[in-house]
């Protein structure tokens, strides 16, 4: 897992949802452990577009995200695809 991506995603979660960095562990579930809801999921997609330049609105993989590790992996994958 790319440390730069982990740091950028953690920063988004910290700033957007005010989740303490110590809670942003790869195994933590977004909804169960971190308390996010469906509106937060929309905010996450917007924040990822603004901060990382990736648009996940129509990406079906977004629906499979459960944990922080899933977010890291999806962002890394989409950025690699974008880079070609």
Residue frames relative to the residue before (quaternion, step in Angstrom):
aa qw qx qy qz dx dy dz
X 1.0000 0.0000 0.0000 0.0000 0.00 0.00 0.00
X 0.4571 -0.7076 0.4820 0.2408 3.54 -0.87 1.02
X 0.4295 -0.7379 0.4633 0.2375 3.59 -0.58 1.18
X 0.6194 0.5472 -0.3446 0.4452 3.59 1.06 -0.72
X 0.6566 0.4971 -0.3073 0.4769 3.58 0.98 -0.83
X 0.6223 0.5339 -0.3366 0.4631 3.58 0.95 -0.86
X 0.6774 0.4968 -0.2934 0.4563 3.59 0.87 -0.94
X 0.6632 0.5031 -0.3079 0.4608 3.60 0.93 -0.86
X 0.6632 0.4909 -0.3023 0.4773 3.57 0.94 -0.90
X 0.6439 0.5172 -0.3234 0.4619 3.60 0.93 -0.84
X 0.6261 0.5304 -0.3339 0.4639 3.57 1.03 -0.77
X 0.6288 0.5278 -0.3300 0.4660 3.60 0.99 -0.81
X 0.6789 0.4863 -0.2929 0.4657 3.58 0.86 -0.92
X 0.6526 0.5181 -0.3083 0.4589 3.55 1.00 -0.83
X 0.7380 0.4237 -0.2346 0.4700 3.59 0.82 -0.97
X 0.7224 0.4563 -0.2539 0.4533 3.59 0.90 -0.92
X 0.8165 0.2396 -0.0938 0.5169 3.58 0.89 -0.95
X 0.3790 -0.7596 0.4500 0.2771 3.58 1.35 0.02
X 0.3333 0.7183 -0.5264 0.3095 3.54 1.00 0.90
X 0.4718 -0.6840 0.4726 0.2936 3.61 -0.75 1.01
X 0.5869 -0.6221 0.3953 0.3350 3.56 -0.99 0.87
X 0.6378 0.5468 -0.3459 0.4178 3.60 1.01 -0.67
X 0.6467 0.4970 -0.3231 0.4799 3.61 1.23 -0.29
X 0.6095 0.5778 -0.3418 0.4217 3.59 1.25 -0.31
X 0.1733 0.7877 -0.5527 0.2099 3.51 0.46 1.33
X 0.6323 -0.5799 0.3528 0.3734 3.61 -1.01 0.75
X 0.7183 0.4634 -0.2603 0.4489 3.60 0.97 -0.77
X 0.5359 0.6431 -0.4091 0.3631 3.62 1.19 -0.28
X 0.3747 -0.7251 0.5430 0.1974 3.53 -0.99 0.98
X 0.5545 -0.6562 0.4051 0.3129 3.55 -0.90 0.99
X 0.7634 0.3733 -0.2053 0.4855 3.58 0.80 -0.97
X 0.7352 0.4399 -0.2485 0.4519 3.60 0.79 -0.99
X 0.7846 0.3528 -0.1753 0.4788 3.58 0.79 -1.01
X 0.7780 0.3494 -0.1741 0.4923 3.58 0.97 -0.85
X 0.4695 -0.7375 0.3975 0.2787 3.59 1.28 -0.03
X 0.3799 0.7172 -0.5053 0.2931 3.60 1.14 0.44
X 0.2001 -0.7555 0.6068 0.1451 3.57 -1.27 0.38
X 0.7588 -0.3968 0.2509 0.4515 3.59 -1.28 -0.02
X 0.6284 0.5185 -0.3443 0.4667 3.60 1.05 -0.62
X 0.6194 0.5310 -0.3322 0.4733 3.56 1.10 -0.70
X 0.6037 0.5596 -0.3531 0.4446 3.59 1.08 -0.70
X 0.6330 0.5098 -0.3207 0.4864 3.58 1.04 -0.78
X 0.6508 0.5135 -0.3089 0.4663 3.58 0.95 -0.88
X 0.6191 0.5461 -0.3346 0.4545 3.57 1.08 -0.74
X 0.6468 0.5157 -0.3184 0.4629 3.59 0.92 -0.89
X 0.6493 0.5068 -0.3063 0.4772 3.59 0.99 -0.86
X 0.6744 0.5001 -0.2973 0.4546 3.60 0.86 -0.93
X 0.6471 0.5102 -0.3230 0.4654 3.60 0.99 -0.78
X 0.6284 0.5212 -0.3388 0.4677 3.57 1.05 -0.70
X 0.6860 0.4879 -0.2831 0.4596 3.58 0.91 -0.93
X 0.7659 0.4077 -0.2048 0.4531 3.58 0.82 -0.99
X 0.8033 0.2795 -0.1230 0.5113 3.58 0.99 -0.83
X 0.4367 -0.7275 0.4368 0.2988 3.56 1.25 -0.17
X 0.5728 0.5707 -0.3954 0.4357 3.57 1.13 0.57
X 0.2478 -0.7703 0.5744 0.1233 3.56 -1.01 0.88
X 0.0859 -0.8341 0.5448 -0.0073 3.56 -0.39 1.27
X 0.3546 0.7829 -0.4699 0.2015 3.61 1.24 -0.01
X 0.7974 0.2674 -0.1376 0.5232 3.59 0.92 -0.86
X 0.4750 0.6679 -0.4377 0.3698 3.57 1.28 0.19
X 0.3908 -0.7555 0.4722 0.2312 3.63 -0.50 1.13
X 0.5650 0.6174 -0.3858 0.3883 3.60 1.17 -0.44
X 0.5418 0.6342 -0.4011 0.3788 3.60 1.18 -0.48
X 0.6411 0.5527 -0.3160 0.4286 3.59 1.10 -0.67
X 0.6693 0.5069 -0.2876 0.4609 3.58 1.24 -0.39
X 0.4878 0.6730 -0.4306 0.3517 3.58 1.27 -0.04
X 0.0346 -0.7945 0.6060 -0.0191 3.54 -0.84 1.06
X 0.8092 0.2184 -0.0753 0.5402 3.57 0.88 -0.99
X 0.6707 -0.4544 0.3878 0.4396 3.53 -1.32 0.12
X 0.6124 0.5520 -0.3492 0.4453 3.61 1.00 -0.78
X 0.6207 0.5390 -0.3387 0.4576 3.59 1.05 -0.74
X 0.6373 0.5167 -0.3236 0.4713 3.58 1.00 -0.81
X 0.6507 0.5206 -0.3193 0.4512 3.58 0.86 -0.97
X 0.6910 0.4956 -0.2782 0.4468 3.57 0.85 -1.03
X 0.6588 0.5019 -0.3184 0.4613 3.60 0.93 -0.82
X 0.6463 0.5076 -0.3233 0.4691 3.59 0.91 -0.89
X 0.6561 0.5108 -0.3111 0.4603 3.60 0.90 -0.89
X 0.6612 0.5154 -0.2968 0.4573 3.57 0.93 -0.92
X 0.6852 0.4802 -0.2867 0.4666 3.59 0.85 -0.97
X 0.6444 0.5098 -0.3310 0.4640 3.60 0.97 -0.76
X 0.6365 0.5102 -0.3289 0.4758 3.62 1.03 -0.74
X 0.6455 0.5156 -0.3171 0.4657 3.58 0.97 -0.85
X 0.6511 0.5246 -0.3008 0.4587 3.55 0.99 -0.89
X 0.6672 0.5027 -0.2950 0.4639 3.58 1.03 -0.83
X 0.4300 -0.7192 0.4449 0.3160 3.58 1.24 -0.42
